[in-house]
Amino acid sequence: MGPSSGRERWASYQTCPSQRWQPAPPRGLKINTDASVRPGAGFYTTGVVIRDKCGFLVAMQELKVIGQLSAEDAEAMAVLDGLILARDRGYQIAVTECDPLRVDVGFLFSWGRTLI
């Protein structure tokens, strides 16, 4: 049997229950965040997507930030960026989702008290 097509590989990713995206609850919106760090580059990037209960895009943001952070701290800053974006637009957030293995909650709360 030959190599599988890209479409077949994509379908296998979509059906994986542990990777499946869950929508926001009926009241409120959901923030999904991510960050990218390239060691030695002198910057990191954060990304935020806010969706409603149907999965429709409500807002998104990508920020390139000068400075160097660990991957864990950059992930925490992405969550903070998402919360600030939601606050500034007056959105009611029900769920925030990120890579939980990478977020240092203490770091997030120390910066959050200052910025939010």
Biopython code that builds the backbone (N, CA, C, O; Angstrom):
import numpy as np
from Bio.PDB.StructureBuilder import StructureBuilder

atoms = [
    (1, "MET", "N", (0.853, -1.185, 0.000)),
    (1, "MET", "CA", (0.000, 0.000, 0.000)),
    (1, "MET", "C", (0.892, 1.239, 0.000)),
    (1, "MET", "O", (1.868, 1.299, 0.748)),
    (2, "GLY", "N", (0.573, 2.207, -0.815)),
    (2, "GLY", "CA", (1.367, 3.426, -0.945)),
    (2, "GLY", "C", (1.183, 4.360, 0.237)),
    (2, "GLY", "O", (0.366, 4.101, 1.121)),
    (3, "PRO", "N", (1.945, 5.449, 0.253)),
    (3, "PRO", "CA", (1.832, 6.412, 1.349)),
    (3, "PRO", "C", (0.439, 7.044, 1.373)),
    (3, "PRO", "O", (-0.188, 7.238, 0.332)),
    (4, "SER", "N", (-0.021, 7.355, 2.561)),
    (4, "SER", "CA", (-1.350, 7.961, 2.687)),
    (4, "SER", "C", (-1.308, 9.419, 2.242)),
    (4, "SER", "O", (-0.274, 10.084, 2.313)),
    (5, "SER", "N", (-2.441, 9.887, 1.789)),
    (5, "SER", "CA", (-2.527, 11.272, 1.335)),
    (5, "SER", "C", (-2.546, 12.206, 2.531)),
    (5, "SER", "O", (-2.802, 11.784, 3.659)),
    (6, "GLY", "N", (-2.273, 13.482, 2.276)),
    (6, "GLY", "CA", (-2.348, 14.487, 3.328)),
    (6, "GLY", "C", (-3.737, 14.561, 3.928)),
    (6, "GLY", "O", (-3.885, 14.777, 5.131)),
    (7, "ARG", "N", (-4.756, 14.385, 3.102)),
    (7, "ARG", "CA", (-6.142, 14.435, 3.584)),
    (7, "ARG", "C", (-6.407, 13.315, 4.588)),
    (7, "ARG", "O", (-7.060, 13.547, 5.606)),
    (8, "GLU", "N", (-5.909, 12.094, 4.319)),
    (8, "GLU", "CA", (-6.102, 10.976, 5.251)),
    (8, "GLU", "C", (-5.376, 11.239, 6.565)),
    (8, "GLU", "O", (-5.915, 10.965, 7.637)),
    (9, "ARG", "N", (-4.169, 11.762, 6.490)),
    (9, "ARG", "CA", (-3.432, 12.078, 7.723)),
    (9, "ARG", "C", (-4.174, 13.141, 8.516)),
    (9, "ARG", "O", (-4.275, 13.039, 9.738)),
    (10, "TRP", "N", (-4.701, 14.168, 7.834)),
    (10, "TRP", "CA", (-5.443, 15.231, 8.526)),
    (10, "TRP", "C", (-6.677, 14.656, 9.200)),
    (10, "TRP", "O", (-6.981, 15.023, 10.334)),
    (11, "ALA", "N", (-7.390, 13.768, 8.533)),
    (11, "ALA", "CA", (-8.596, 13.160, 9.107)),
    (11, "ALA", "C", (-8.252, 12.391, 10.373)),
    (11, "ALA", "O", (-9.024, 12.402, 11.331)),
    (12, "SER", "N", (-7.101, 11.723, 10.390)),
    (12, "SER", "CA", (-6.741, 10.975, 11.595)),
    (12, "SER", "C", (-6.459, 11.920, 12.755)),
    (12, "SER", "O", (-6.741, 11.572, 13.901)),
    (13, "TYR", "N", (-5.917, 13.095, 12.496)),
    (13, "TYR", "CA", (-5.699, 14.071, 13.556)),
    (13, "TYR", "C", (-7.032, 14.626, 14.060)),
    (13, "TYR", "O", (-7.211, 14.826, 15.262)),
    (14, "GLN", "N", (-7.950, 14.870, 13.154)),
    (14, "GLN", "CA", (-9.233, 15.446, 13.530)),
    (14, "GLN", "C", (-10.047, 14.517, 14.415)),
    (14, "GLN", "O", (-10.813, 14.996, 15.252)),
    (15, "THR", "N", (-9.910, 13.220, 14.262)),
    (15, "THR", "CA", (-10.736, 12.282, 15.009)),
    (15, "THR", "C", (-10.125, 11.866, 16.333)),
    (15, "THR", "O", (-10.770, 11.147, 17.097)),
    (16, "CYS", "N", (-8.932, 12.281, 16.629)),
    (16, "CYS", "CA", (-8.280, 11.930, 17.891)),
    (16, "CYS", "C", (-8.997, 12.624, 19.045)),
    (16, "CYS", "O", (-8.974, 13.853, 19.111)),
    (17, "PRO", "N", (-9.636, 11.885, 19.962)),
    (17, "PRO", "CA", (-10.438, 12.515, 21.011)),
    (17, "PRO", "C", (-9.635, 13.435, 21.922)),
    (17, "PRO", "O", (-10.175, 14.439, 22.387)),
    (18, "SER", "N", (-8.380, 13.137, 22.192)),
    (18, "SER", "CA", (-7.602, 13.978, 23.097)),
    (18, "SER", "C", (-7.203, 15.302, 22.450)),
    (18, "SER", "O", (-6.845, 16.245, 23.155)),
    (19, "GLN", "N", (-7.257, 15.388, 21.136)),
    (19, "GLN", "CA", (-6.861, 16.597, 20.421)),
    (19, "GLN", "C", (-8.054, 17.425, 19.979)),
    (19, "GLN", "O", (-7.872, 18.499, 19.406)),
    (20, "ARG", "N", (-9.252, 16.961, 20.226)),
    (20, "ARG", "CA", (-10.450, 17.615, 19.705)),
    (20, "ARG", "C", (-10.747, 18.915, 20.437)),
    (20, "ARG", "O", (-10.729, 18.962, 21.667)),
    (21, "TRP", "N", (-11.017, 19.953, 19.685)),
    (21, "TRP", "CA", (-11.332, 21.257, 20.247)),
    (21, "TRP", "C", (-12.739, 21.241, 20.833)),
    (21, "TRP", "O", (-13.661, 20.710, 20.214)),
    (22, "GLN", "N", (-12.908, 21.814, 22.013)),
    (22, "GLN", "CA", (-14.209, 21.908, 22.662)),
    (22, "GLN", "C", (-14.677, 23.353, 22.615)),
    (22, "GLN", "O", (-13.896, 24.255, 22.918)),
    (23, "PRO", "N", (-15.928, 23.599, 22.245)),
    (23, "PRO", "CA", (-16.420, 24.984, 22.167)),
    (23, "PRO", "C", (-16.620, 25.608, 23.539)),
    (23, "PRO", "O", (-16.561, 24.930, 24.565)),
    (24, "ALA", "N", (-16.855, 26.902, 23.535)),
    (24, "ALA", "CA", (-17.149, 27.629, 24.765)),
    (24, "ALA", "C", (-18.522, 27.198, 25.280)),
    (24, "ALA", "O", (-19.355, 26.723, 24.509)),
    (25, "PRO", "N", (-18.757, 27.363, 26.582)),
    (25, "PRO", "CA", (-20.092, 27.103, 27.118)),
    (25, "PRO", "C", (-21.108, 28.080, 26.509)),
    (25, "PRO", "O", (-20.713, 29.061, 25.879)),
    (26, "PRO", "N", (-22.416, 27.819, 26.690)),
    (26, "PRO", "CA", (-23.439, 28.678, 26.079)),
    (26, "PRO", "C", (-23.293, 30.164, 26.420)),
    (26, "PRO", "O", (-23.585, 31.019, 25.584)),
    (27, "ARG", "N", (-22.849, 30.475, 27.625)),
    (27, "ARG", "CA", (-22.654, 31.886, 28.005)),
    (27, "ARG", "C", (-21.168, 32.163, 28.129)),
    (27, "ARG", "O", (-20.472, 31.518, 28.913)),
    (28, "GLY", "N", (-20.692, 33.103, 27.370)),
    (28, "GLY", "CA", (-19.284, 33.460, 27.425)),
    (28, "GLY", "C", (-18.534, 32.981, 26.198)),
    (28, "GLY", "O", (-19.089, 32.300, 25.336)),
    (29, "LEU", "N", (-17.275, 33.346, 26.137)),
    (29, "LEU", "CA", (-16.416, 33.031, 25.007)),
    (29, "LEU", "C", (-15.241, 32.193, 25.474)),
    (29, "LEU", "O", (-15.005, 32.048, 26.673)),
    (30, "LYS", "N", (-14.511, 31.646, 24.522)),
    (30, "LYS", "CA", (-13.345, 30.818, 24.837)),
    (30, "LYS", "C", (-12.101, 31.430, 24.211)),
    (30, "LYS", "O", (-12.093, 31.808, 23.039)),
    (31, "ILE", "N", (-11.058, 31.519, 25.012)),
    (31, "ILE", "CA", (-9.759, 31.994, 24.541)),
    (31, "ILE", "C", (-8.848, 30.786, 24.354)),
    (31, "ILE", "O", (-8.728, 29.953, 25.253)),
    (32, "ASN", "N", (-8.206, 30.687, 23.191)),
    (32, "ASN", "CA", (-7.136, 29.724, 22.962)),
    (32, "ASN", "C", (-5.867, 30.518, 22.701)),
    (32, "ASN", "O", (-5.873, 31.481, 21.935)),
    (33, "THR", "N", (-4.785, 30.111, 23.339)),
    (33, "THR", "CA", (-3.530, 30.845, 23.184)),
    (33, "THR", "C", (-2.383, 29.901, 22.856)),
    (33, "THR", "O", (-2.456, 28.693, 23.081)),
    (34, "ASP", "N", (-1.329, 30.489, 22.320)),
    (34, "ASP", "CA", (-0.097, 29.758, 22.059)),
    (34, "ASP", "C", (1.035, 30.771, 21.990)),
    (34, "ASP", "O", (0.806, 31.972, 21.848)),
    (35, "ALA", "N", (2.243, 30.273, 22.090)),
    (35, "ALA", "CA", (3.420, 31.146, 22.007)),
    (35, "ALA", "C", (4.518, 30.436, 21.238)),
    (35, "ALA", "O", (4.549, 29.209, 21.142)),
    (36, "SER", "N", (5.412, 31.238, 20.695)),
    (36, "SER", "CA", (6.552, 30.713, 19.956)),
    (36, "SER", "C", (7.804, 31.434, 20.435)),
    (36, "SER", "O", (7.835, 32.660, 20.534)),
    (37, "VAL", "N", (8.833, 30.649, 20.729)),
    (37, "VAL", "CA", (10.113, 31.203, 21.189)),
    (37, "VAL", "C", (11.221, 30.581, 20.352)),
    (37, "VAL", "O", (11.284, 29.363, 20.186)),
    (38, "ARG", "N", (12.085, 31.429, 19.831)),
    (38, "ARG", "CA", (13.271, 30.951, 19.131)),
    (38, "ARG", "C", (14.475, 31.421, 19.942)),
    (38, "ARG", "O", (14.780, 32.614, 19.949)),
    (39, "PRO", "N", (15.161, 30.512, 20.624)),
    (39, "PRO", "CA", (16.290, 30.909, 21.460)),
    (39, "PRO", "C", (17.304, 31.756, 20.688)),
    (39, "PRO", "O", (17.710, 31.413, 19.577)),
    (40, "GLY", "N", (17.696, 32.856, 21.299)),
    (40, "GLY", "CA", (18.690, 33.736, 20.706)),
    (40, "GLY", "C", (18.145, 34.734, 19.699)),
    (40, "GLY", "O", (18.896, 35.573, 19.202)),
    (41, "ALA", "N", (16.855, 34.665, 19.386)),
    (41, "ALA", "CA", (16.279, 35.567, 18.384)),
    (41, "ALA", "C", (16.022, 36.955, 18.934)),
    (41, "ALA", "O", (15.942, 37.919, 18.172)),
    (42, "GLY", "N", (15.889, 37.073, 20.252)),
    (42, "GLY", "CA", (15.640, 38.381, 20.848)),
    (42, "GLY", "C", (14.177, 38.790, 20.865)),
    (42, "GLY", "O", (13.855, 39.931, 21.196)),
    (43, "PHE", "N", (13.290, 37.869, 20.511)),
    (43, "PHE", "CA", (11.853, 38.143, 20.568)),
    (43, "PHE", "C", (11.098, 36.836, 20.749)),
    (43, "PHE", "O", (11.641, 35.750, 20.549)),
    (44, "TYR", "N", (9.838, 36.967, 21.131)),
    (44, "TYR", "CA", (8.923, 35.833, 21.170)),
    (44, "TYR", "C", (7.592, 36.307, 20.601)),
    (44, "TYR", "O", (7.336, 37.509, 20.522)),
    (45, "THR", "N", (6.751, 35.364, 20.206)),
    (45, "THR", "CA", (5.467, 35.689, 19.600)),
    (45, "THR", "C", (4.354, 35.026, 20.394)),
    (45, "THR", "O", (4.464, 33.867, 20.793)),
    (46, "THR", "N", (3.271, 35.783, 20.620)),
    (46, "THR", "CA", (2.099, 35.211, 21.262)),
    (46, "THR", "C", (0.925, 35.274, 20.293)),
    (46, "THR", "O", (0.817, 36.199, 19.488)),
    (47, "GLY", "N", (0.060, 34.289, 20.379)),
    (47, "GLY", "CA", (-1.127, 34.250, 19.538)),
    (47, "GLY", "C", (-2.361, 33.993, 20.383)),
    (47, "GLY", "O", (-2.333, 33.197, 21.322)),
    (48, "VAL", "N", (-3.442, 34.674, 20.038)),
    (48, "VAL", "CA", (-4.701, 34.568, 20.761)),
    (48, "VAL", "C", (-5.837, 34.418, 19.758)),
    (48, "VAL", "O", (-5.888, 35.131, 18.756)),
    (49, "VAL", "N", (-6.739, 33.496, 20.029)),
    (49, "VAL", "CA", (-7.970, 33.349, 19.260)),
    (49, "VAL", "C", (-9.119, 33.303, 20.257)),
    (49, "VAL", "O", (-9.069, 32.549, 21.229)),
    (50, "ILE", "N", (-10.151, 34.102, 20.025)),
    (50, "ILE", "CA", (-11.344, 34.093, 20.864)),
    (50, "ILE", "C", (-12.505, 33.633, 19.994)),
    (50, "ILE", "O", (-12.759, 34.192, 18.926)),
    (51, "ARG", "N", (-13.213, 32.597, 20.471)),
    (51, "ARG", "CA", (-14.333, 32.021, 19.713)),
    (51, "ARG", "C", (-15.582, 31.945, 20.580)),
    (51, "ARG", "O", (-15.511, 31.925, 21.809)),
    (52, "ASP", "N", (-16.729, 31.904, 19.903)),
    (52, "ASP", "CA", (-17.996, 31.778, 20.621)),
    (52, "ASP", "C", (-18.386, 30.306, 20.749)),
    (52, "ASP", "O", (-17.607, 29.424, 20.389)),
    (53, "LYS", "N", (-19.586, 30.040, 21.259)),
    (53, "LYS", "CA", (-20.033, 28.669, 21.513)),
    (53, "LYS", "C", (-20.166, 27.831, 20.248)),
    (53, "LYS", "O", (-20.150, 26.602, 20.320)),
    (54, "CYS", "N", (-20.296, 28.471, 19.101)),
    (54, "CYS", "CA", (-20.391, 27.754, 17.825)),
    (54, "CYS", "C", (-19.028, 27.586, 17.165)),
    (54, "CYS", "O", (-18.920, 26.954, 16.114)),
    (55, "GLY", "N", (-18.002, 28.142, 17.766)),
    (55, "GLY", "CA", (-16.664, 28.071, 17.199)),
    (55, "GLY", "C", (-16.345, 29.194, 16.241)),
    (55, "GLY", "O", (-15.283, 29.198, 15.619)),
    (56, "PHE", "N", (-17.259, 30.157, 16.113)),
    (56, "PHE", "CA", (-17.013, 31.284, 15.214)),
    (56, "PHE", "C", (-15.971, 32.226, 15.811)),
    (56, "PHE", "O", (-15.965, 32.492, 17.013)),
    (57, "LEU", "N", (-15.104, 32.718, 14.953)),
    (57, "LEU", "CA", (-14.057, 33.637, 15.368)),
    (57, "LEU", "C", (-14.654, 34.976, 15.787)),
    (57, "LEU", "O", (-15.406, 35.595, 15.034)),
    (58, "VAL", "N", (-14.315, 35.414, 16.988)),
    (58, "VAL", "CA", (-14.774, 36.699, 17.505)),
    (58, "VAL", "C", (-13.633, 37.711, 17.441)),
    (58, "VAL", "O", (-13.846, 38.869, 17.082)),
    (59, "ALA", "N", (-12.429, 37.275, 17.787)),
    (59, "ALA", "CA", (-11.254, 38.157, 17.744)),
    (59, "ALA", "C", (-10.002, 37.297, 17.666)),
    (59, "ALA", "O", (-9.999, 36.131, 18.061)),
    (60, "MET", "N", (-8.947, 37.896, 17.150)),
    (60, "MET", "CA", (-7.648, 37.225, 17.147)),
    (60, "MET", "C", (-6.551, 38.266, 17.217)),
    (60, "MET", "O", (-6.742, 39.431, 16.868)),
    (61, "GLN", "N", (-5.405, 37.817, 17.674)),
    (61, "GLN", "CA", (-4.285, 38.748, 17.834)),
    (61, "GLN", "C", (-2.979, 37.963, 17.796)),
    (61, "GLN", "O", (-2.888, 36.860, 18.337)),
    (62, "GLU", "N", (-1.991, 38.531, 17.165)),
    (62, "GLU", "CA", (-0.635, 37.992, 17.187)),
    (62, "GLU", "C", (0.278, 39.149, 17.562)),
    (62, "GLU", "O", (0.204, 40.228, 16.975)),
    (63, "LEU", "N", (1.127, 38.917, 18.533)),
    (63, "LEU", "CA", (2.060, 39.958, 18.968)),
    (63, "LEU", "C", (3.490, 39.429, 18.902)),
    (63, "LEU", "O", (3.784, 38.336, 19.385)),
    (64, "LYS", "N", (4.364, 40.215, 18.303)),
    (64, "LYS", "CA", (5.798, 39.939, 18.322)),
    (64, "LYS", "C", (6.374, 40.860, 19.386)),
    (64, "LYS", "O", (6.283, 42.082, 19.274)),
    (65, "VAL", "N", (6.965, 40.272, 20.412)),
    (65, "VAL", "CA", (7.422, 41.034, 21.573)),
    (65, "VAL", "C", (8.947, 40.971, 21.650)),
    (65, "VAL", "O", (9.538, 39.892, 21.623)),
    (66, "ILE", "N", (9.572, 42.142, 21.746)),
    (66, "ILE", "CA", (11.026, 42.200, 21.888)),
    (66, "ILE", "C", (11.390, 41.737, 23.292)),
    (66, "ILE", "O", (10.792, 42.174, 24.275)),
    (67, "GLY", "N", (12.354, 40.867, 23.374)),
    (67, "GLY", "CA", (12.790, 40.309, 24.648)),
    (67, "GLY", "C", (12.898, 38.801, 24.517)),
    (67, "GLY", "O", (12.476, 38.217, 23.519)),
    (68, "GLN", "N", (13.462, 38.191, 25.524)),
    (68, "GLN", "CA", (13.644, 36.742, 25.493)),
    (68, "GLN", "C", (13.018, 36.137, 26.737)),
    (68, "GLN", "O", (13.361, 36.528, 27.852)),
    (69, "LEU", "N", (12.111, 35.193, 26.564)),
    (69, "LEU", "CA", (11.490, 34.460, 27.662)),
    (69, "LEU", "C", (11.654, 32.967, 27.419)),
    (69, "LEU", "O", (11.919, 32.534, 26.297)),
    (70, "SER", "N", (11.497, 32.198, 28.465)),
    (70, "SER", "CA", (11.437, 30.747, 28.294)),
    (70, "SER", "C", (10.122, 30.414, 27.595)),
    (70, "SER", "O", (9.212, 31.242, 27.550)),
    (71, "ALA", "N", (10.023, 29.221, 27.058)),
    (71, "ALA", "CA", (8.785, 28.795, 26.411)),
    (71, "ALA", "C", (7.623, 28.827, 27.398)),
    (71, "ALA", "O", (6.509, 29.215, 27.046)),
    (72, "GLU", "N", (7.890, 28.418, 28.631)),
    (72, "GLU", "CA", (6.840, 28.396, 29.649)),
    (72, "GLU", "C", (6.329, 29.803, 29.959)),
    (72, "GLU", "O", (5.121, 30.019, 30.050)),
    (73, "ASP", "N", (7.233, 30.746, 30.118)),
    (73, "ASP", "CA", (6.828, 32.119, 30.432)),
    (73, "ASP", "C", (6.153, 32.791, 29.239)),
    (73, "ASP", "O", (5.239, 33.595, 29.419)),
    (74, "ALA", "N", (6.596, 32.469, 28.024)),
    (74, "ALA", "CA", (5.947, 33.018, 26.831)),
    (74, "ALA", "C", (4.516, 32.490, 26.716)),
    (74, "ALA", "O", (3.617, 33.231, 26.318)),
    (75, "GLU", "N", (4.293, 31.223, 27.057)),
    (75, "GLU", "CA", (2.935, 30.664, 27.067)),
    (75, "GLU", "C", (2.061, 31.410, 28.073)),
    (75, "GLU", "O", (0.903, 31.719, 27.790)),
    (76, "ALA", "N", (2.622, 31.697, 29.245)),
    (76, "ALA", "CA", (1.869, 32.445, 30.261)),
    (76, "ALA", "C", (1.548, 33.851, 29.767)),
    (76, "ALA", "O", (0.448, 34.352, 30.001)),
    (77, "MET", "N", (2.488, 34.487, 29.093)),
    (77, "MET", "CA", (2.236, 35.821, 28.553)),
    (77, "MET", "C", (1.156, 35.783, 27.471)),
    (77, "MET", "O", (0.385, 36.733, 27.335)),
    (78, "ALA", "N", (1.093, 34.700, 26.707)),
    (78, "ALA", "CA", (0.037, 34.564, 25.697)),
    (78, "ALA", "C", (-1.334, 34.531, 26.365)),
    (78, "ALA", "O", (-2.277, 35.155, 25.878)),
    (79, "VAL", "N", (-1.452, 33.804, 27.480)),
    (79, "VAL", "CA", (-2.716, 33.783, 28.223)),
    (79, "VAL", "C", (-3.051, 35.185, 28.711)),
    (79, "VAL", "O", (-4.189, 35.638, 28.584)),
    (80, "LEU", "N", (-2.073, 35.858, 29.260)),
    (80, "LEU", "CA", (-2.288, 37.222, 29.750)),
    (80, "LEU", "C", (-2.698, 38.155, 28.605)),
    (80, "LEU", "O", (-3.603, 38.973, 28.771)),
    (81, "ASP", "N", (-2.041, 38.038, 27.448)),
    (81, "ASP", "CA", (-2.416, 38.843, 26.277)),
    (81, "ASP", "C", (-3.872, 38.590, 25.894)),
    (81, "ASP", "O", (-4.595, 39.523, 25.546)),
    (82, "GLY", "N", (-4.298, 37.338, 25.956)),
    (82, "GLY", "CA", (-5.682, 37.004, 25.630)),
    (82, "GLY", "C", (-6.670, 37.612, 26.608)),
    (82, "GLY", "O", (-7.721, 38.113, 26.208)),
    (83, "LEU", "N", (-6.332, 37.569, 27.888)),
    (83, "LEU", "CA", (-7.213, 38.153, 28.900)),
    (83, "LEU", "C", (-7.297, 39.675, 28.755)),
    (83, "LEU", "O", (-8.363, 40.263, 28.936)),
    (84, "ILE", "N", (-6.186, 40.295, 28.435)),
    (84, "ILE", "CA", (-6.179, 41.751, 28.230)),
    (84, "ILE", "C", (-6.997, 42.115, 26.994)),
    (84, "ILE", "O", (-7.768, 43.075, 27.025)),
    (85, "LEU", "N", (-6.839, 41.360, 25.905)),
    (85, "LEU", "CA", (-7.626, 41.600, 24.700)),
    (85, "LEU", "C", (-9.121, 41.504, 25.008)),
    (85, "LEU", "O", (-9.904, 42.357, 24.589)),
    (86, "ALA", "N", (-9.508, 40.467, 25.736)),
    (86, "ALA", "CA", (-10.922, 40.286, 26.094)),
    (86, "ALA", "C", (-11.410, 41.420, 26.982)),
    (86, "ALA", "O", (-12.512, 41.931, 26.783)),
    (87, "ARG", "N", (-10.615, 41.814, 27.945)),
    (87, "ARG", "CA", (-11.000, 42.913, 28.835)),
    (87, "ARG", "C", (-11.187, 44.208, 28.055)),
    (87, "ARG", "O", (-12.170, 44.925, 28.250)),
    (88, "ASP", "N", (-10.236, 44.502, 27.171)),
    (88, "ASP", "CA", (-10.289, 45.747, 26.404)),
    (88, "ASP", "C", (-11.495, 45.810, 25.472)),
    (88, "ASP", "O", (-11.982, 46.896, 25.156)),
    (89, "ARG", "N", (-11.974, 44.658, 25.034)),
    (89, "ARG", "CA", (-13.138, 44.623, 24.139)),
    (89, "ARG", "C", (-14.451, 44.371, 24.882)),
    (89, "ARG", "O", (-15.517, 44.340, 24.266)),
    (90, "GLY", "N", (-14.379, 44.194, 26.187)),
    (90, "GLY", "CA", (-15.589, 43.991, 26.984)),
    (90, "GLY", "C", (-16.197, 42.610, 26.857)),
    (90, "GLY", "O", (-17.395, 42.444, 27.085)),
    (91, "TYR", "N", (-15.396, 41.611, 26.496)),
    (91, "TYR", "CA", (-15.900, 40.258, 26.321)),
    (91, "TYR", "C", (-15.986, 39.533, 27.662)),
    (91, "TYR", "O", (-15.166, 39.758, 28.552)),
    (92, "GLN", "N", (-16.977, 38.667, 27.797)),
    (92, "GLN", "CA", (-17.109, 37.796, 28.964)),
    (92, "GLN", "C", (-16.497, 36.452, 28.591)),
    (92, "GLN", "O", (-16.995, 35.755, 27.707)),
    (93, "ILE", "N", (-15.423, 36.100, 29.268)),
    (93, "ILE", "CA", (-14.706, 34.866, 28.968)),
    (93, "ILE", "C", (-15.131, 33.775, 29.941)),
    (93, "ILE", "O", (-15.140, 33.979, 31.155)),
    (94, "ALA", "N", (-15.483, 32.611, 29.393)),
    (94, "ALA", "CA", (-15.881, 31.476, 30.214)),
    (94, "ALA", "C", (-14.739, 30.475, 30.374)),
    (94, "ALA", "O", (-14.621, 29.826, 31.414)),
    (95, "VAL", "N", (-13.898, 30.349, 29.347)),
    (95, "VAL", "CA", (-12.837, 29.337, 29.346)),
    (95, "VAL", "C", (-11.593, 29.927, 28.699)),
    (95, "VAL", "O", (-11.677, 30.640, 27.699)),
    (96, "THR", "N", (-10.438, 29.618, 29.282)),
    (96, "THR", "CA", (-9.152, 29.949, 28.672)),
    (96, "THR", "C", (-8.389, 28.649, 28.510)),
    (96, "THR", "O", (-8.258, 27.875, 29.458)),
    (97, "GLU", "N", (-7.886, 28.408, 27.306)),
    (97, "GLU", "CA", (-7.200, 27.157, 27.035)),
    (97, "GLU", "C", (-5.818, 27.441, 26.474)),
    (97, "GLU", "O", (-5.649, 28.266, 25.576)),
    (98, "CYS", "N", (-4.828, 26.738, 27.023)),
    (98, "CYS", "CA", (-3.448, 26.877, 26.565)),
    (98, "CYS", "C", (-2.755, 25.546, 26.778)),
    (98, "CYS", "O", (-3.402, 24.553, 27.109)),
    (99, "ASP", "N", (-1.462, 25.518, 26.592)),
    (99, "ASP", "CA", (-0.676, 24.315, 26.854)),
    (99, "ASP", "C", (-0.413, 24.271, 28.356)),
    (99, "ASP", "O", (0.483, 24.967, 28.836)),
    (100, "PRO", "N", (-1.170, 23.469, 29.114)),
    (100, "PRO", "CA", (-1.066, 23.505, 30.573)),
    (100, "PRO", "C", (0.269, 23.027, 31.110)),
    (100, "PRO", "O", (0.639, 23.373, 32.232)),
    (101, "LEU", "N", (0.991, 22.250, 30.344)),
    (101, "LEU", "CA", (2.279, 21.757, 30.817)),
    (101, "LEU", "C", (3.355, 22.829, 30.745)),
    (101, "LEU", "O", (4.447, 22.659, 31.289)),
    (102, "ARG", "N", (3.043, 23.940, 30.068)),
    (102, "ARG", "CA", (4.050, 24.964, 29.868)),
    (102, "ARG", "C", (3.789, 26.246, 30.626)),
    (102, "ARG", "O", (4.662, 27.113, 30.664)),
    (103, "VAL", "N", (2.628, 26.403, 31.227)),
    (103, "VAL", "CA", (2.307, 27.686, 31.854)),
    (103, "VAL", "C", (2.668, 27.669, 33.332)),
    (103, "VAL", "O", (2.203, 26.824, 34.096)),
    (104, "ASP", "N", (3.498, 28.613, 33.710)),
    (104, "ASP", "CA", (3.871, 28.830, 35.104)),
    (104, "ASP", "C", (2.830, 29.767, 35.702)),
    (104, "ASP", "O", (2.858, 30.973, 35.457)),
    (105, "VAL", "N", (1.918, 29.212, 36.481)),
    (105, "VAL", "CA", (0.798, 29.998, 36.997)),
    (105, "VAL", "C", (1.278, 31.144, 37.882)),
    (105, "VAL", "O", (0.688, 32.224, 37.855)),
    (106, "GLY", "N", (2.314, 30.937, 38.649)),
    (106, "GLY", "CA", (2.848, 32.011, 39.486)),
    (106, "GLY", "C", (3.320, 33.187, 38.650)),
    (106, "GLY", "O", (3.081, 34.340, 39.007)),
    (107, "PHE", "N", (3.981, 32.907, 37.550)),
    (107, "PHE", "CA", (4.437, 33.958, 36.643)),
    (107, "PHE", "C", (3.244, 34.720, 36.083)),
    (107, "PHE", "O", (3.248, 35.950, 36.039)),
    (108, "LEU", "N", (2.226, 33.984, 35.656)),
    (108, "LEU", "CA", (1.035, 34.608, 35.086)),
    (108, "LEU", "C", (0.367, 35.528, 36.098)),
    (108, "LEU", "O", (0.018, 36.659, 35.759)),
    (109, "PHE", "N", (0.182, 35.071, 37.327)),
    (109, "PHE", "CA", (-0.500, 35.891, 38.320)),
    (109, "PHE", "C", (0.325, 37.104, 38.734)),
    (109, "PHE", "O", (-0.245, 38.159, 39.010)),
    (110, "SER", "N", (1.636, 36.984, 38.784)),
    (110, "SER", "CA", (2.454, 38.129, 39.163)),
    (110, "SER", "C", (2.341, 39.241, 38.114)),
    (110, "SER", "O", (2.264, 40.417, 38.466)),
    (111, "TRP", "N", (2.331, 38.876, 36.838)),
    (111, "TRP", "CA", (2.167, 39.872, 35.778)),
    (111, "TRP", "C", (0.719, 40.320, 35.678)),
    (111, "TRP", "O", (0.449, 41.488, 35.398)),
    (112, "GLY", "N", (-0.212, 39.407, 35.904)),
    (112, "GLY", "CA", (-1.630, 39.739, 35.792)),
    (112, "GLY", "C", (-2.065, 40.804, 36.770)),
    (112, "GLY", "O", (-2.880, 41.659, 36.424)),
    (113, "ARG", "N", (-1.548, 40.775, 37.971)),
    (113, "ARG", "CA", (-1.899, 41.797, 38.958)),
    (113, "ARG", "C", (-1.451, 43.180, 38.502)),
    (113, "ARG", "O", (-2.085, 44.185, 38.822)),
    (114, "THR", "N", (-0.366, 43.221, 37.762)),
    (114, "THR", "CA", (0.172, 44.487, 37.291)),
    (114, "THR", "C", (-0.606, 45.026, 36.093)),
    (114, "THR", "O", (-0.845, 46.230, 36.002)),
    (115, "LEU", "N", (-1.004, 44.143, 35.173)),
    (115, "LEU", "CA", (-1.532, 44.585, 33.893)),
    (115, "LEU", "C", (-3.053, 44.565, 33.776)),
    (115, "LEU", "O", (-3.615, 45.339, 33.002)),
    (116, "ILE", "N", (-3.723, 43.703, 34.521)),
    (116, "ILE", "CA", (-5.180, 43.590, 34.342)),
    (116, "ILE", "C", (-5.908, 44.433, 35.362)),
    (116, "ILE", "O", (-7.139, 44.466, 35.371)),
]
sb = StructureBuilder()
sb.init_structure("model")
sb.init_model(0)
sb.init_chain("A")
sb.init_seg("    ")
for serial, (resi, resn, name, xyz) in enumerate(atoms, 1):
    if name == "N":
        sb.init_residue(resn, " ", resi, " ")
    sb.init_atom(name, np.array(xyz, "f"), 0.0, 1.0, " ", f" {name:<3s}", serial, name[0])
structure = sb.get_structure()
